[in-house]
Amino acid sequence: FRKIERSAIEMLAGVNSAVISTGGGAILDVSNVDNLRLNGKIVFTDREFEKLKAHKNRPLSSDKTKLEKLYRERYPLYNERCDIRFCPCETPEESANKLLEILK
């Protein structure tokens, strides 16, 4: 999976005027971070752990314990490797407008 992810990011890195939404593990590979920065900014949508939900169909975060482990492992990397740390608003519309203002 990570090999396919890396290849997709390499392919999309040169696209202009696009939003590339990656999975949470994309930042684990520094080459992904470098490729994403070639043509844009990396935005970390920072959410409190309590607001995250485990999903049974996601093996790495299928329950709260696994999800918390991922959160603790990756949170420092998200902060370190992002260009913009964004805390979402109450509604998706408010969040989108806020982020657009930040990106201008």
N, CA, C and O atoms as a printed pandas DataFrame, in Angstrom:
     atom_number atom_name residue_name chain_id  residue_number  x_coord  y_coord  z_coord
0              1         N          PHE        A               1    0.825   -1.207    0.000
1              2        CA          PHE        A               1    0.000    0.000    0.000
2              3         C          PHE        A               1    0.863    1.262    0.000
3              4         O          PHE        A               1    0.603    2.191   -0.764
4              5         N          ARG        A               2    1.884    1.298    0.850
5              6        CA          ARG        A               2    2.723    2.501    0.947
6              7         C          ARG        A               2    3.454    2.771   -0.365
7              8         O          ARG        A               2    3.676    3.928   -0.721
8              9         N          LYS        A               3    3.827    1.722   -1.085
9             10        CA          LYS        A               3    4.496    1.891   -2.377
10            11         C          LYS        A               3    3.545    2.532   -3.395
11            12         O          LYS        A               3    3.949    3.410   -4.157
12            13         N          ILE        A               4    2.303    2.099   -3.403
13            14        CA          ILE        A               4    1.294    2.669   -4.301
14            15         C          ILE        A               4    1.017    4.122   -3.897
15            16         O          ILE        A               4    0.890    4.998   -4.752
16            17         N          GLU        A               5    0.926    4.362   -2.606
17            18        CA          GLU        A               5    0.707    5.710   -2.095
18            19         C          GLU        A               5    1.834    6.648   -2.531
19            20         O          GLU        A               5    1.574    7.757   -2.998
20            21         N          ARG        A               6    3.074    6.208   -2.380
21            22        CA          ARG        A               6    4.232    7.012   -2.776
22            23         C          ARG        A               6    4.180    7.328   -4.269
23            24         O          ARG        A               6    4.444    8.457   -4.680
24            25         N          SER        A               7    3.842    6.339   -5.066
25            26        CA          SER        A               7    3.753    6.526   -6.519
26            27         C          SER        A               7    2.659    7.534   -6.880
27            28         O          SER        A               7    2.863    8.390   -7.740
28            29         N          ALA        A               8    1.521    7.436   -6.237
29            30        CA          ALA        A               8    0.418    8.376   -6.498
30            31         C          ALA        A               8    0.805    9.798   -6.113
31            32         O          ALA        A               8    0.496   10.744   -6.838
32            33         N          ILE        A               9    1.469    9.952   -4.996
33            34        CA          ILE        A               9    1.904   11.282   -4.555
34            35         C          ILE        A               9    2.930   11.844   -5.523
35            36         O          ILE        A               9    2.878   13.028   -5.859
36            37         N          GLU        A              10    3.865   11.012   -5.979
37            38        CA          GLU        A              10    4.846   11.465   -6.971
38            39         C          GLU        A              10    4.146   11.973   -8.230
39            40         O          GLU        A              10    4.528   13.001   -8.789
40            41         N          MET        A              11    3.124   11.250   -8.670
41            42        CA          MET        A              11    2.397   11.607   -9.881
42            43         C          MET        A              11    1.612   12.912   -9.697
43            44         O          MET        A              11    1.555   13.741  -10.606
44            45         N          LEU        A              12    1.015   13.084   -8.532
45            46        CA          LEU        A              12    0.161   14.251   -8.293
46            47         C          LEU        A              12    0.924   15.494   -7.836
47            48         O          LEU        A              12    0.368   16.592   -7.844
48            49         N          ALA        A              13    2.163   15.340   -7.446
49            50        CA          ALA        A              13    2.926   16.445   -6.878
50            51         C          ALA        A              13    3.067   17.633   -7.822
51            52         O          ALA        A              13    3.215   18.766   -7.365
52            53         N          GLY        A              14    3.026   17.399   -9.110
53            54        CA          GLY        A              14    3.183   18.487  -10.076
54            55         C          GLY        A              14    1.885   19.125  -10.523
55            56         O          GLY        A              14    1.903   20.054  -11.330
56            57         N          VAL        A              15    0.765   18.650  -10.021
57            58        CA          VAL        A              15   -0.542   19.181  -10.432
58            59         C          VAL        A              15   -0.761   20.547   -9.795
59            60         O          VAL        A              15   -0.514   20.731   -8.603
60            61         N          ASN        A              16   -1.224   21.498  -10.592
61            62        CA          ASN        A              16   -1.508   22.852  -10.096
62            63         C          ASN        A              16   -2.956   22.983   -9.658
63            64         O          ASN        A              16   -3.838   22.294  -10.172
64            65         N          SER        A              17   -3.192   23.876   -8.702
65            66        CA          SER        A              17   -4.543   24.231   -8.248
66            67         C          SER        A              17   -5.353   23.008   -7.840
67            68         O          SER        A              17   -6.491   22.837   -8.278
68            69         N          ALA        A              18   -4.779   22.174   -7.019
69            70        CA          ALA        A              18   -5.466   20.958   -6.587
70            71         C          ALA        A              18   -5.290   20.762   -5.080
71            72         O          ALA        A              18   -4.325   21.233   -4.478
72            73         N          VAL        A              19   -6.235   20.065   -4.504
73            74        CA          VAL        A              19   -6.134   19.629   -3.119
74            75         C          VAL        A              19   -5.866   18.134   -3.160
75            76         O          VAL        A              19   -6.623   17.376   -3.766
76            77         N          ILE        A              20   -4.801   17.718   -2.520
77            78        CA          ILE        A              20   -4.457   16.304   -2.454
78            79         C          ILE        A              20   -4.675   15.860   -1.017
79            80         O          ILE        A              20   -3.934   16.255   -0.117
80            81         N          SER        A              21   -5.670   15.055   -0.813
81            82        CA          SER        A              21   -5.989   14.577    0.531
82            83         C          SER        A              21   -5.360   13.205    0.710
83            84         O          SER        A              21   -5.769   12.235    0.071
84            85         N          THR        A              22   -4.367   13.132    1.580
85            86        CA          THR        A              22   -3.663   11.867    1.790
86            87         C          THR        A              22   -4.201   11.152    3.022
87            88         O          THR        A              22   -4.944   11.726    3.818
88            89         N          GLY        A              23   -3.820    9.921    3.161
89            90        CA          GLY        A              23   -4.111    9.197    4.380
90            91         C          GLY        A              23   -3.146    9.643    5.464
91            92         O          GLY        A              23   -2.147   10.300    5.171
92            93         N          GLY        A              24   -3.425    9.304    6.684
93            94        CA          GLY        A              24   -2.617    9.739    7.811
94            95         C          GLY        A              24   -1.204    9.216    7.819
95            96         O          GLY        A              24   -0.333    9.806    8.457
96            97         N          GLY        A              25   -0.951    8.111    7.120
97            98        CA          GLY        A              25    0.386    7.540    7.104
98            99         C          GLY        A              25    1.292    8.100    6.029
99           100         O          GLY        A              25    2.475    7.759    5.989
100          101         N          ALA        A              26    0.776    8.946    5.161
101          102        CA          ALA        A              26    1.585    9.480    4.058
102          103         C          ALA        A              26    2.804   10.239    4.566
103          104         O          ALA        A              26    3.854   10.218    3.926
104          105         N          ILE        A              27    2.680   10.897    5.687
105          106        CA          ILE        A              27    3.783   11.707    6.207
106          107         C          ILE        A              27    4.900   10.868    6.820
107          108         O          ILE        A              27    5.955   11.403    7.159
108          109         N          LEU        A              28    4.687    9.582    6.964
109          110        CA          LEU        A              28    5.716    8.711    7.520
110          111         C          LEU        A              28    6.909    8.609    6.571
111          112         O          LEU        A              28    8.035    8.365    7.004
112          113         N          ASP        A              29    6.656    8.796    5.285
113          114        CA          ASP        A              29    7.685    8.720    4.251
114          115         C          ASP        A              29    8.120   10.146    3.896
115          116         O          ASP        A              29    7.335   10.920    3.348
116          117         N          VAL        A              30    9.358   10.481    4.206
117          118        CA          VAL        A              30    9.859   11.837    3.975
118          119         C          VAL        A              30    9.800   12.203    2.492
119          120         O          VAL        A              30    9.614   13.374    2.161
120          121         N          SER        A              31    9.953   11.230    1.596
121          122        CA          SER        A              31    9.864   11.541    0.164
122          123         C          SER        A              31    8.464   12.018   -0.202
123          124         O          SER        A              31    8.312   12.848   -1.099
124          125         N          ASN        A              32    7.440   11.509    0.475
125          126        CA          ASN        A              32    6.074   12.007    0.249
126          127         C          ASN        A              32    5.981   13.475    0.650
127          128         O          ASN        A              32    5.413   14.293   -0.073
128          129         N          VAL        A              33    6.539   13.793    1.797
129          130        CA          VAL        A              33    6.522   15.171    2.295
130          131         C          VAL        A              33    7.238   16.077    1.300
131          132         O          VAL        A              33    6.728   17.139    0.946
132          133         N          ASP        A              34    8.406   15.662    0.855
133          134        CA          ASP        A              34    9.171   16.456   -0.110
134          135         C          ASP        A              34    8.394   16.655   -1.408
135          136         O          ASP        A              34    8.347   17.764   -1.940
136          137         N          ASN        A              35    7.788   15.593   -1.917
137          138        CA          ASN        A              35    7.017   15.700   -3.165
138          139         C          ASN        A              35    5.799   16.602   -3.009
139          140         O          ASN        A              35    5.492   17.393   -3.902
140          141         N          LEU        A              36    5.111   16.489   -1.893
141          142        CA          LEU        A              36    3.933   17.335   -1.680
142          143         C          LEU        A              36    4.319   18.811   -1.572
143          144         O          LEU        A              36    3.545   19.685   -1.961
144          145         N          ARG        A              37    5.485   19.081   -1.057
145          146        CA          ARG        A              37    5.948   20.468   -0.924
146          147         C          ARG        A              37    6.444   21.063   -2.239
147          148         O          ARG        A              37    6.624   22.278   -2.328
148          149         N          LEU        A              38    6.667   20.245   -3.253
149          150        CA          LEU        A              38    7.165   20.750   -4.532
150          151         C          LEU        A              38    6.239   21.807   -5.121
151          152         O          LEU        A              38    6.698   22.747   -5.771
152          153         N          ASN        A              39    4.961   21.656   -4.898
153          154        CA          ASN        A              39    3.991   22.506   -5.569
154          155         C          ASN        A              39    2.883   22.993   -4.639
155          156         O          ASN        A              39    1.815   23.396   -5.101
156          157         N          GLY        A              40    3.134   22.959   -3.333
157          158        CA          GLY        A              40    2.067   23.392   -2.445
158          159         C          GLY        A              40    2.465   23.358   -0.984
159          160         O          GLY        A              40    3.641   23.252   -0.635
160          161         N          LYS        A              41    1.470   23.450   -0.163
161          162        CA          LYS        A              41    1.637   23.463    1.295
162          163         C          LYS        A              41    0.996   22.207    1.880
163          164         O          LYS        A              41    0.000   21.694    1.370
164          165         N          ILE        A              42    1.592   21.738    2.952
165          166        CA          ILE        A              42    1.016   20.605    3.680
166          167         C          ILE        A              42    0.229   21.170    4.850
167          168         O          ILE        A              42    0.774   21.858    5.713
168          169         N          VAL        A              43   -1.058   20.868    4.862
169          170        CA          VAL        A              43   -1.956   21.355    5.909
170          171         C          VAL        A              43   -2.296   20.185    6.829
171          172         O          VAL        A              43   -2.801   19.155    6.383
172          173         N          PHE        A              44   -2.017   20.358    8.097
173          174        CA          PHE        A              44   -2.376   19.375    9.121
174          175         C          PHE        A              44   -3.683   19.826    9.752
175          176         O          PHE        A              44   -3.739   20.868   10.403
176          177         N          THR        A              45   -4.728   19.044    9.558
177          178        CA          THR        A              45   -6.010   19.327   10.200
178          179         C          THR        A              45   -5.954   18.702   11.585
179          180         O          THR        A              45   -6.148   17.497   11.746
180          181         N          ASP        A              46   -5.690   19.524   12.567
181          182        CA          ASP        A              46   -5.464   19.087   13.936
182          183         C          ASP        A              46   -6.796   18.972   14.672
183          184         O          ASP        A              46   -7.528   19.950   14.822
184          185         N          ARG        A              47   -7.086   17.775   15.119
185          186        CA          ARG        A              47   -8.313   17.538   15.893
186          187         C          ARG        A              47   -7.950   16.902   17.218
187          188         O          ARG        A              47   -6.989   16.139   17.318
188          189         N          GLU        A              48   -8.726   17.226   18.223
189          190        CA          GLU        A              48   -8.512   16.627   19.542
190          191         C          GLU        A              48   -8.769   15.125   19.457
191          192         O          GLU        A              48   -9.657   14.674   18.733
192          193         N          PHE        A              49   -7.984   14.365   20.201
193          194        CA          PHE        A              49   -8.142   12.913   20.178
194          195         C          PHE        A              49   -9.571   12.500   20.503
195          196         O          PHE        A              49  -10.107   11.577   19.891
196          197         N          GLU        A              50  -10.181   13.171   21.451
197          198        CA          GLU        A              50  -11.531   12.812   21.879
198          199         C          GLU        A              50  -12.553   12.905   20.744
199          200         O          GLU        A              50  -13.602   12.262   20.801
200          201         N          LYS        A              51  -12.255   13.693   19.725
201          202        CA          LYS        A              51  -13.196   13.864   18.604
202          203         C          LYS        A              51  -12.954   12.859   17.476
203          204         O          LYS        A              51  -13.724   12.806   16.517
204          205         N          LEU        A              52  -11.898   12.071   17.586
205          206        CA          LEU        A              52  -11.611   11.066   16.572
206          207         C          LEU        A              52  -12.399    9.802   16.857
207          208         O          LEU        A              52  -12.717    9.503   18.008
208          209         N          LYS        A              53  -12.713    9.061   15.800
209          210        CA          LYS        A              53  -13.492    7.838   15.953
210          211         C          LYS        A              53  -12.737    6.661   15.363
211          212         O          LYS        A              53  -12.126    6.760   14.299
212          213         N          ALA        A              54  -12.791    5.554   16.072
213          214        CA          ALA        A              54  -12.217    4.309   15.564
214          215         C          ALA        A              54  -13.167    3.748   14.508
215          216         O          ALA        A              54  -14.381    3.935   14.586
216          217         N          HIS        A              55  -12.597    3.060   13.524
217          218        CA          HIS        A              55  -13.395    2.446   12.460
218          219         C          HIS        A              55  -12.998    0.984   12.331
219          220         O          HIS        A              55  -11.825    0.663   12.141
220          221         N          LYS        A              56  -13.972    0.115   12.435
221          222        CA          LYS        A              56  -13.696   -1.323   12.409
222          223         C          LYS        A              56  -13.064   -1.780   11.098
223          224         O          LYS        A              56  -12.342   -2.776   11.074
224          225         N          ASN        A              57  -13.330   -1.060   10.006
225          226        CA          ASN        A              57  -12.775   -1.461    8.721
226          227         C          ASN        A              57  -11.372   -0.897    8.481
227          228         O          ASN        A              57  -10.826   -1.051    7.388
228          229         N          ARG        A              58  -10.792   -0.252    9.478
229          230        CA          ARG        A              58   -9.421    0.296    9.397
230          231         C          ARG        A              58   -8.557   -0.460   10.407
231          232         O          ARG        A              58   -8.589   -0.142   11.596
232          233         N          PRO        A              59   -7.791   -1.449    9.961
233          234        CA          PRO        A              59   -7.052   -2.310   10.902
234          235         C          PRO        A              59   -6.139   -1.563   11.876
235          236         O          PRO        A              59   -6.011   -1.978   13.027
236          237         N          LEU        A              60   -5.503   -0.473   11.444
237          238        CA          LEU        A              60   -4.584    0.232   12.330
238          239         C          LEU        A              60   -5.299    1.088   13.367
239          240         O          LEU        A              60   -4.695    1.503   14.357
240          241         N          SER        A              61   -6.582    1.354   13.142
241          242        CA          SER        A              61   -7.336    2.180   14.098
242          243         C          SER        A              61   -8.736    1.620   14.307
243          244         O          SER        A              61   -9.722    2.357   14.317
244          245         N          SER        A              62   -8.803    0.307   14.474
245          246        CA          SER        A              62  -10.099   -0.364   14.578
246          247         C          SER        A              62  -10.767   -0.232   15.942
247          248         O          SER        A              62  -11.955   -0.525   16.080
248          249         N          ASP        A              63  -10.025    0.202   16.941
249          250        CA          ASP        A              63  -10.612    0.461   18.254
250          251         C          ASP        A              63   -9.888    1.650   18.892
251          252         O          ASP        A              63   -8.862    2.100   18.382
252          253         N          LYS        A              64  -10.417    2.150   19.993
253          254        CA          LYS        A              64   -9.866    3.356   20.625
254          255         C          LYS        A              64   -8.411    3.177   21.069
255          256         O          LYS        A              64   -7.627    4.124   21.006
256          257         N          THR        A              65   -8.049    1.989   21.510
257          258        CA          THR        A              65   -6.679    1.747   21.965
258          259         C          THR        A              65   -5.698    1.864   20.802
259          260         O          THR        A              65   -4.664    2.521   20.920
260          261         N          LYS        A              66   -6.025    1.228   19.680
261          262        CA          LYS        A              66   -5.164    1.309   18.494
262          263         C          LYS        A              66   -5.118    2.736   17.957
263          264         O          LYS        A              66   -4.064    3.223   17.549
264          265         N          LEU        A              67   -6.263    3.396   17.961
265          266        CA          LEU        A              67   -6.337    4.764   17.475
266          267         C          LEU        A              67   -5.472    5.691   18.338
267          268         O          LEU        A              67   -4.774    6.559   17.814
268          269         N          GLU        A              68   -5.523    5.505   19.640
269          270        CA          GLU        A              68   -4.712    6.341   20.532
270          271         C          GLU        A              68   -3.219    6.096   20.311
271          272         O          GLU        A              68   -2.425    7.035   20.365
272          273         N          LYS        A              69   -2.835    4.857   20.066
273          274        CA          LYS        A              69   -1.433    4.533   19.795
274          275         C          LYS        A              69   -0.969    5.270   18.531
275          276         O          LYS        A              69    0.099    5.883   18.529
276          277         N          LEU        A              70   -1.763    5.210   17.465
277          278        CA          LEU        A              70   -1.422    5.926   16.230
278          279         C          LEU        A              70   -1.329    7.421   16.471
279          280         O          LEU        A              70   -0.406    8.081   15.993
280          281         N          TYR        A              71   -2.274    7.942   17.201
281          282        CA          TYR        A              71   -2.313    9.377   17.494
282          283         C          TYR        A              71   -1.029    9.813   18.198
283          284         O          TYR        A              71   -0.409   10.803   17.810
284          285         N          ARG        A              72   -0.638    9.079   19.222
285          286        CA          ARG        A              72    0.569    9.427   19.988
286          287         C          ARG        A              72    1.837    9.302   19.135
287          288         O          ARG        A              72    2.758   10.108   19.269
288          289         N          GLU        A              73    1.882    8.298   18.265
289          290        CA          GLU        A              73    3.051    8.103   17.406
290          291         C          GLU        A              73    3.155    9.179   16.331
291          292         O          GLU        A              73    4.241    9.690   16.059
292          293         N          ARG        A              74    2.025    9.518   15.723
293          294        CA          ARG        A              74    2.047   10.384   14.539
294          295         C          ARG        A              74    1.877   11.872   14.831
295          296         O          ARG        A              74    2.330   12.706   14.047
296          297         N          TYR        A              75    1.246   12.212   15.920
297          298        CA          TYR        A              75    0.967   13.626   16.198
298          299         C          TYR        A              75    2.219   14.504   16.124
299          300         O          TYR        A              75    2.177   15.565   15.502
300          301         N          PRO        A              76    3.336   14.089   16.742
301          302        CA          PRO        A              76    4.538   14.922   16.626
302          303         C          PRO        A              76    5.024   15.058   15.174
303          304         O          PRO        A              76    5.506   16.120   14.780
304          305         N          LEU        A              77    4.899   13.993   14.387
305          306        CA          LEU        A              77    5.302   14.059   12.979
306          307         C          LEU        A              77    4.405   15.001   12.186
307          308         O          LEU        A              77    4.890   15.765   11.352
308          309         N          TYR        A              78    3.114   14.950   12.439
309          310        CA          TYR        A              78    2.194   15.860   11.739
310          311         C          TYR        A              78    2.585   17.309   12.009
311          312         O          TYR        A              78    2.636   18.130   11.094
312          313         N          ASN        A              79    2.859   17.610   13.264
313          314        CA          ASN        A              79    3.251   18.978   13.625
314          315         C          ASN        A              79    4.592   19.370   13.018
315          316         O          ASN        A              79    4.773   20.501   12.567
316          317         N          GLU        A              80    5.514   18.443   13.012
317          318        CA          GLU        A              80    6.859   18.712   12.493
318          319         C          GLU        A              80    6.870   18.887   10.978
319          320         O          GLU        A              80    7.614   19.718   10.458
320          321         N          ARG        A              81    6.059   18.116   10.271
321          322        CA          ARG        A              81    6.147   18.073    8.815
322          323         C          ARG        A              81    5.098   18.906    8.087
323          324         O          ARG        A              81    5.092   18.948    6.856
324          325         N          CYS        A              82    4.230   19.555    8.813
325          326        CA          CYS        A              82    3.232   20.381    8.144
326          327         C          CYS        A              82    3.751   21.796    7.928
327          328         O          CYS        A              82    4.653   22.254    8.630
328          329         N          ASP        A              83    3.170   22.483    6.947
329          330        CA          ASP        A              83    3.466   23.896    6.725
330          331         C          ASP        A              83    2.449   24.764    7.456
331          332         O          ASP        A              83    2.752   25.874    7.895
332          333         N          ILE        A              84    1.248   24.235    7.572
333          334        CA          ILE        A              84    0.155   24.958    8.224
334          335         C          ILE        A              84   -0.569   23.989    9.152
335          336         O          ILE        A              84   -0.998   22.914    8.731
336          337         N          ARG        A              85   -0.699   24.373   10.399
337          338        CA          ARG        A              85   -1.487   23.594   11.367
338          339         C          ARG        A              85   -2.844   24.272   11.462
339          340         O          ARG        A              85   -2.943   25.441   11.836
340          341         N          PHE        A              86   -3.883   23.527   11.120
341          342        CA          PHE        A              86   -5.225   24.088   11.022
342          343         C          PHE        A              86   -6.155   23.381   12.002
343          344         O          PHE        A              86   -6.267   22.155   12.000
344          345         N          CYS        A              87   -6.823   24.181   12.843
345          346        CA          CYS        A              87   -7.815   23.634   13.769
346          347         C          CYS        A              87   -9.199   23.921   13.185
347          348         O          CYS        A              87   -9.581   25.084   13.053
348          349         N          PRO        A              88   -9.945   22.889   12.836
349          350        CA          PRO        A              88  -11.230   23.105   12.182
350          351         C          PRO        A              88  -12.254   23.788   13.089
351          352         O          PRO        A              88  -12.184   23.717   14.316
352          353         N          CYS        A              89  -13.200   24.449   12.433
353          354        CA          CYS        A              89  -14.295   25.139   13.119
354          355         C          CYS        A              89  -15.429   24.143   13.391
355          356         O          CYS        A              89  -15.284   22.937   13.195
356          357         N          GLU        A              90  -16.550   24.684   13.843
357          358        CA          GLU        A              90  -17.698   23.845   14.173
358          359         C          GLU        A              90  -18.337   23.185   12.952
359          360         O          GLU        A              90  -18.713   22.014   13.011
360          361         N          THR        A              91  -18.463   23.919   11.853
361          362        CA          THR        A              91  -19.112   23.353   10.669
362          363         C          THR        A              91  -18.095   23.222    9.528
363          364         O          THR        A              91  -17.108   23.957    9.492
364          365         N          PRO        A              92  -18.331   22.298    8.606
365          366        CA          PRO        A              92  -17.440   22.165    7.452
366          367         C          PRO        A              92  -17.334   23.458    6.641
367          368         O          PRO        A              92  -16.258   23.791    6.145
368          369         N          GLU        A              93  -18.439   24.181    6.505
369          370        CA          GLU        A              93  -18.430   25.427    5.742
370          371         C          GLU        A              93  -17.536   26.476    6.397
371          372         O          GLU        A              93  -16.753   27.145    5.723
372          373         N          GLU        A              94  -17.661   26.613    7.721
373          374        CA          GLU        A              94  -16.807   27.558    8.453
374          375         C          GLU        A              94  -15.339   27.162    8.334
375          376         O          GLU        A              94  -14.467   28.014    8.161
376          377         N          SER        A              95  -15.081   25.875    8.428
377          378        CA          SER        A              95  -13.704   25.385    8.317
378          379         C          SER        A              95  -13.135   25.681    6.939
379          380         O          SER        A              95  -12.002   26.149    6.822
380          381         N          ALA        A              96  -13.912   25.413    5.896
381          382        CA          ALA        A              96  -13.442   25.659    4.533
382          383         C          ALA        A              96  -13.134   27.137    4.335
383          384         O          ALA        A              96  -12.099   27.481    3.764
384          385         N          ASN        A              97  -14.006   28.003    4.792
385          386        CA          ASN        A              97  -13.783   29.457    4.642
386          387         C          ASN        A              97  -12.549   29.913    5.422
387          388         O          ASN        A              97  -11.759   30.715    4.925
388          389         N          LYS        A              98  -12.388   29.404    6.630
389          390        CA          LYS        A              98  -11.224   29.753    7.452
390          391         C          LYS        A              98   -9.935   29.310    6.780
391          392         O          LYS        A              98   -8.961   30.061    6.736
392          393         N          LEU        A              99   -9.930   28.100    6.263
393          394        CA          LEU        A              99   -8.727   27.586    5.612
394          395         C          LEU        A              99   -8.417   28.360    4.335
395          396         O          LEU        A              99   -7.253   28.632    4.044
396          397         N          LEU        A             100   -9.437   28.712    3.580
397          398        CA          LEU        A             100   -9.212   29.528    2.373
398          399         C          LEU        A             100   -8.560   30.857    2.733
399          400         O          LEU        A             100   -7.671   31.323    2.020
400          401         N          GLU        A             101   -8.986   31.462    3.818
401          402        CA          GLU        A             101   -8.381   32.726    4.252
402          403         C          GLU        A             101   -6.914   32.531    4.627
403          404         O          GLU        A             101   -6.068   33.363    4.299
404          405         N          ILE        A             102   -6.622   31.451    5.304
405          406        CA          ILE        A             102   -5.244   31.170    5.708
406          407         C          ILE        A             102   -4.357   30.954    4.482
407          408         O          ILE        A             102   -3.206   31.390    4.465
408          409         N          LEU        A             103   -4.880   30.293    3.471
409          410        CA          LEU        A             103   -4.087   29.954    2.281
410          411         C          LEU        A             103   -3.890   31.112    1.319
411          412         O          LEU        A             103   -3.045   31.035    0.428
412          413         N          LYS        A             104   -4.652   32.182    1.481
413          414        CA          LYS        A             104   -4.514   33.339    0.565
414          415         C          LYS        A             104   -3.204   34.038    0.748
415          416         O          LYS        A             104   -2.929   35.023    0.063
